[in-house]
C-alpha cells in the first residue's frame, strides 16, 4: 500500500491540490491522506472548504509527501510545527513533491537545497533563496524531488508521479479516464505565450505580494543562520 500525504492549510489554492488528488485517487493500492496542522476543517483561497483526514501528529510515515501552493503559503512558511514535520517526513519519503508555490514551503523546510525545481512563474526568482536551481519547466524531476509549475500543472504532475509509481500504462489509463486532453480557449497560460502587456500588468499587480514573500523568506533564513552561529559559538566556548 502506497501512502500519499497531501498537506493542506488555510488559503491553499484548491486546484493545486484537487488536480493531483484526482489522479492519485485513481491509483491502485494507494491511500491518499489530507493532512493539516490542527486536523480541523479549513478554507481555500477561493472559498472551497476542506476536511482533513488527520492532524500532523497523527500522520503515518509517507511514501509521497506533497505540498500545494496558494495565498496561504505566507503563513505556512512561518509555521515551525509544519516545517519540522515536512523536514522529518521529507527525509524519509520516496518522493518529495509540490505544485505551484508549495515549492517555497518545501524550500523553507530545507528540502530543495541543491535540487532543480520549479514553481509558479511569478515566484521563480524566490527559489534561489532556498538553495534550489530554478528551472522553467511545467514539471521538474530531480532525483526524488518532483515539483510542478502553477495551479493547472498539477494534473501533469500527478500523471508523472503515477507513471513513476505504477508505470506509463497506469498513467495513460488514468489520463484517458479523466479525458485529460486540454485545448485552451486562449494562449495566455504562460508568460512565454501571453501578451507582454498582460504579463507586465500581472507582475505589477502582484509586485508587493512577491516583495513581502521575499522579505519574509530572507528573514527566516537569516534568523536560522544567526541561531546556528550562536549555537556554534556556545559549543566552541
Secondary structure, DSSP 8 states (H G I E B T S, - for coil): -EEEEEE--TT--HHHHHHHHHHHTTSTTEEEEEEESSSS-EE-TTS-EE--SEEGGG----SEEEE--STTHHHHTT-HHHHHHHHHHHTT-SEEEEETTHHHHHHHTT-STTSEE---GGGGGGGGGGT-EE--SSEEEETTEEEE-STTHHHHHHHHHHHHHH-HHHHHHHHHHHT-----SSS-SSTTTS-HHHHHHHHHHHHHHHHHHHHHHHHHHHHHHHHHHHHHHHHH-
